[in-house]
Structures are given as C-alpha cells and as structure tokens.
Amino acid sequence: MLTEQTSVNQIDAFIESFDPSQNALFAAGENCFVTRKTLLRLKTDISNHRELVENITSAINDTDQQDAVAFGVLPFCKSQQAQFIVTDQINKYDKATFTHRLKLRSQLTKNKQANLNKVSHRQDQAHYESAILKAKRYFSERKLDKIVLAKQTDLFFDQDINQTHVIANLLSQSSSGFHFSFPTEQGKTLVGVSPELLLKKQDHSIISNPLAGSTKRVEDLEIEYKRKQALLASQKDRYEHAVVLDEMSQVLNPWCQQLTIPSTPSLLSTATMWHLSTIIEGQLINPNTHILSLANQLHPTPALCGKPTPSAYPLIKELEGEDRDYFSGIIGWCDRHGNGEWVVVIRCGELDTNHARLFAGAGIVAASDPTAEWLETEAKMSTMLNALEAAERYRELTETNALELEIA
Ligand SMILES: C=C(O[C@H]1C=CC=C(C(=O)O)[C@@H]1O)C(=O)O
C-alpha cells in the first residue's frame, strides 16, 4: 500500500516541501504517513453508513490505483459532511526519525515565533459551569446518564502561526498517541494528538481503546501516584468509563464472533493527563465489514457525546451554543479493502493564519463538580497550548481576565 521506509536524506528532502495546507499527516505507533499529492478531494454525508462506505469505496476504485487510500475527517454532527482526500501518493516514515528531522528543520527555519495577543473563550467558565448545572437537572429527572460538554477557545497571535513548527512540537511532545494534521476545504489545518483510538481494523481483527475518566498530570511523583490511585478508585470516573464501554459493546457485538472487554480499566497517560483506559479486541464475523461502517456506527461514543445518545446529541448543541464541526469528530484512513484506523478528534485545534481555535471537553455525570470539570478542560487544552508555545502567555492573559472580572 505504501512506499517503503526511506533514508534520512529522503526524509529531509520531503520535509523541505512539506506544507500543512497541502499534505495530510497521520502518525500511529511507530509509523508516520504523509500524503504527497491529492488525486481527489470529496465531501460526503455521514448520516447513512452504507452510503458513506459506497461513496468512499467508489472514489478509491475510480482512481484505478491499487494502493489508493482515503484520508478523512468526519464531523461530530451527523447532519454535517465529512471531507476526504483520496491518494496513492503516501510516504511512510519511521515516526521517531520523521519527528526528529522535522523538529530540526523547523528550528532552523523558525523566524520569531508568533506571540499570543488575545484569548477569547467562546464558552467561558461561567457559561461552562452553568451548562453543567443545567445538565444536572436532566440527570435528576433521569432523562440523561452522561453528557460530554466542551468549550472552544480562540487564540489570536501577533503574526501567522508557523504550522509546520506546531506539528513538529506536537510530534516531539509525546511519542505515543495519534498525531494528525488535515488541510480542510475551509483553508484551515486541523491538528492535534489524540490519545483515543476509536477503531483499527485489519481483515478479521478489530481493536479499540476508549478513554473516559481523567486527572491532570503533576510533576511531584508522590502526588502523581496518589492522583493515579484516586482515579482508579473514583466511582464517578469508573461510571463515566463504564457508560462508554456499555454502548460500544452493544454496537460491536452483533458484528463480532468474539469480543473481549476487560472487566476493569487500566491507566493511560498523555504528556499532560491520565485517563481510565480499556483495550477492546474483537474478531469480526465478516472480514469484509468496512471500517468506516463500524466507526461511523460507534461515533460518537459516550466519550464524546453522552448516554442516551439521542438525548445528549441535541442537548450538547443547546448547552454549548454552537456546532463542534470537526472537533470531537473522527479522523483516519481506510483502504480499498475496508481496513484502516480511526481516532477521535480531541487534544486538537484548527489553525488559520494568525488564529487558532482550540477544543476541550469533559464527561459530565450526576456526581460532577462544575469547577473541577472546567479545570479538566483547561488541563486538556495545554497539549495544544504547549505545541503553540503559548501556555505561559495564555495563563497571563486569562489570569488578568479573571482578575479584571473580580475587580469589576
Ligand atoms: C472530550 C475530551 O476527552 C474525552 C476523552 C477522554 C477522557 C474524557 C473525560 O475524562 O472526560 C473525555 O471523555 C477532550 O479531550 O476534549
């Protein structure tokens, strides 16, 4: 399917021409895939799983290229359209080497890094916490068990953001996770490093790694140890996590001859967070089942939406006050055999000239504390703030805002 691993010189030569507004990137495990050239771009509805699979399969088949692959991003909302890039021009690199060479290159060419000038929360702390209190009414009326509430934050810089540099930072911040960069048709670049594998499929085998239940990482090892133990023991977080597994097993079971879901979660870390994590493994009844069909049926899981899904979906739009678009959607690739790998679009942002819009959410259940959940979204946003080299300035600007609010 893909070009064989290449030498450092070849990587450097490619990096010279790497342009995030043209090349899509998806890095998982030890591999980093980068598209060289687009054969076709297409947009397609996602409300019907069969239609989605048919559209993508025929787009791949129409290329007449055996190795063609579709890279895509599906929005959170099923009434919006997915975007795909179909290509057989993909380079496969060793992730560690690509990261190292991209970082070196971006350090050499880096002019003065853009400075963060202004922060504007599209949902500020007061909005976010009041949305949680409103959701709690639905919990007490037993209309809802869980809802994931998110915020979007606009950052404005004094000059254009160096997108290659942000991607290099994301890659070097953590070797684990799923790094992605996708040039959208809106002329923006969706970038991030997701810790959450929605689904990977190869012939009969499927694997998924849902996450739900979180705590922030700290430098002090003793405190960190206590936080990890508290997360594992937390009834609230275990419930948040169990809701996700329940829903996923209901979707996957009918498709599988075998499905293994461990009875207790383990812990998974990112550069900034700890999460409750479960690895689900299965064997499909039919190896021709298309990954997009399954991924789109799972999406959005209660790790991004809620339970019951039909109640949580419209309430999210009402409480957040705007569409999430591609944030908390899914991103990945598939080939002509219906194999591929899809992850959820979190720990991410959309870059556009001197502006970045960041996204972060948290699972809310009856036992949630509004301020703790807000702080969790702040901690999750630090992945992108660090990649933008704007974490300190963000704190200065938002602390000043908070102070101004207090004085007023
Ligand atoms: C919605 C996000 O995280 C989800 C994934 C892992 C843990 C989560 C949590 O503990 O709330 C969220 O469900 C996000 O990072 O924006």
The ligand as an SDF file (V2000), in Angstrom:
LIG
                    3D

 16 16  0  0  0  0  0  0  0  0999 V2000
  -13.6160   15.2700   25.3020 C   0  0  0  0  0  0  0  0  0  0  0  0
  -12.3530   15.0700   25.6130 C   0  0  0  0  0  0  0  0  0  0  0  0
  -11.8970   13.9400   26.2360 O   0  0  0  0  0  0  0  0  0  0  0  0
  -12.6570   12.7490   26.2780 C   0  0  0  0  0  0  0  0  0  0  0  0
  -11.6940   11.6360   26.1350 C   0  0  0  0  0  0  0  0  0  0  0  0
  -11.0200   11.1320   27.2230 C   0  0  0  0  0  0  0  0  0  0  0  0
  -11.4480   11.4550   28.5230 C   0  0  0  0  0  0  0  0  0  0  0  0
  -12.5620   12.2170   28.7190 C   0  0  0  0  0  0  0  0  0  0  0  0
  -13.0300   12.5520   30.1020 C   0  0  0  0  0  0  0  0  0  0  0  0
  -12.4740   12.0240   31.0770 O   0  0  0  0  0  0  0  0  0  0  0  0
  -13.9360   13.3860   30.2480 O   0  0  0  0  0  0  0  0  0  0  0  0
  -13.4220   12.6720   27.5960 C   0  0  0  0  0  0  0  0  0  0  0  0
  -14.4880   11.7960   27.5090 O   0  0  0  0  0  0  0  0  0  0  0  0
  -11.3100   16.0580   25.2840 C   0  0  0  0  0  0  0  0  0  0  0  0
  -10.1350   15.7780   25.4880 O   0  0  0  0  0  0  0  0  0  0  0  0
  -11.6680   17.1410   24.7770 O   0  0  0  0  0  0  0  0  0  0  0  0
  1  2  2  0
  2  3  1  0
  2 14  1  0
  3  4  1  0
  4  5  1  0
  4 12  1  0
  5  6  2  0
  6  7  1  0
  7  8  2  0
  8  9  1  0
  8 12  1  0
  9 10  2  0
  9 11  1  0
 12 13  1  0
 14 15  2  0
 14 16  1  0
M  END
$$$$
